[in-house]
Amino acid sequence: MKAIVSSSPSFQREISLTPIPSVPGSFHLEVSSRLFSAKDPNAKQRNFSVILEREGLQQLKRLIDRSLK
């Protein structure tokens, strides 16, 4: 699953969440960006990457939910 969380005419930030089949209950969360004025505007730059279990994702969701109140 992917979502573009920020976009402008020159920049885009995307977050992807992918289950890890070999480790049930674990997910790879990655934040990446693209700079459209770069030499290769289609190239993604990884900004952050982490592997979390379901509980870690639920904690992150609760944090986001509390922050958005």
Contact map, one row per residue, 1 for C-alpha under 8 A:
111000000000000111000000000000000000000000000000000000000000000000000
111100000000011110000000000000000000000000000000000000000000000000000
111110000000011100000000000000000000000000000000000000000000000000000
011111100001111000000000000000000000000000000000000000000000000000000
001111100001111000000000000000000000000000000000000000000000000000000
000111110011110000000000000000000000000000000000000000000000000000000
000111111111100000000000000000000000000000000000000000000000000000000
000001111111000000000000000000000000000000000000000000000000000000000
000000111110000000000000000000000001000000000000000000000000000000000
000000111111000000000000000000000011100000000000000000000000000000000
000001111111100000000000000000001111000000000000000000000000000000000
000111110111110000000000000000001110000000000000000000000000000000000
000111100011111000000000000000111100000000000000000000000000000000000
011111000001111100000000000000111000000000000000000000000000000000000
011110000000111110000000000011110000000000000000000000000000000000000
111000000000011111000000000111100000000000000000000000000000000000000
110000000000001111100000001111000000000000000000000000000000000000000
100000000000000111110000001110000000000000000000000000000000000000000
000000000000000011111001111100000000000000000000000000000000000000000
000000000000000001111111111100000000000000000000000000000000000000000
000000000000000000111111000000000000000000000000000000000000000000000
000000000000000000011111000000000000000000000000000000000000000000000
000000000000000000011111110000000000000000000000000000000000000000000
000000000000000000111111110000000000000000000000000000000000000000000
000000000000000000110011111000000000000000000000000011000000000000000
000000000000000000110011111100000000000000000000001111000000000000000
000000000000000011110000111110000000000000000000001111000000000000000
000000000000000111110000011111000000000000000000111100000000000000000
000000000000001111000000001111100000000000000000111100000000000000000
000000000000001110000000000111110000000000000111110000000000000000000
000000000000111100000000000011111000000000000111100000000000000000000
000000000000111000000000000001111100000000011111000000000000000000000
000000000011110000000000000000111110000000011110000000000000000000000
000000000011100000000000000000011111000011111000000000000000000000000
000000000111000000000000000000001111110011000000000000000000000000000
000000001110000000000000000000000111110111000000000000000000000000000
000000000100000000000000000000000011111110000000000000000000000000000
000000000000000000000000000000000011111110000000000000000000000000000
000000000000000000000000000000000000111110000000000000000000000000000
000000000000000000000000000000000001111111100000000000000000000000000
000000000000000000000000000000000111111111100000000000000000000000000
000000000000000000000000000000000111000111110000000000000000000000000
000000000000000000000000000000000100000111111000000000000000000000000
000000000000000000000000000000011100000001111100000000000000000000000
000000000000000000000000000000011100000000111110000000000000000000000
000000000000000000000000000001111000000000011111100000000000000000000
000000000000000000000000000001111000000000001111100000000000000000000
000000000000000000000000000001110000000000000111110000000000000000000
000000000000000000000000000111100000000000000111111000000000000000000
000000000000000000000000000111000000000000000001111100000000000000000
000000000000000000000000011110000000000000000000111110000000000000000
000000000000000000000000011110000000000000000000011111111000000000000
000000000000000000000000111000000000000000000000001111111000000000000
000000000000000000000000111000000000000000000000000111111100000000000
000000000000000000000000000000000000000000000000000111111110000000000
000000000000000000000000000000000000000000000000000111111111000000000
000000000000000000000000000000000000000000000000000111111111100000000
000000000000000000000000000000000000000000000000000001111111110000000
000000000000000000000000000000000000000000000000000000111111111000000
000000000000000000000000000000000000000000000000000000011111111100000
000000000000000000000000000000000000000000000000000000001111111110000
000000000000000000000000000000000000000000000000000000000111111111000
000000000000000000000000000000000000000000000000000000000011111111100
000000000000000000000000000000000000000000000000000000000001111111110
000000000000000000000000000000000000000000000000000000000000111111111
000000000000000000000000000000000000000000000000000000000000011111111
000000000000000000000000000000000000000000000000000000000000001111111
000000000000000000000000000000000000000000000000000000000000000111111
000000000000000000000000000000000000000000000000000000000000000011111
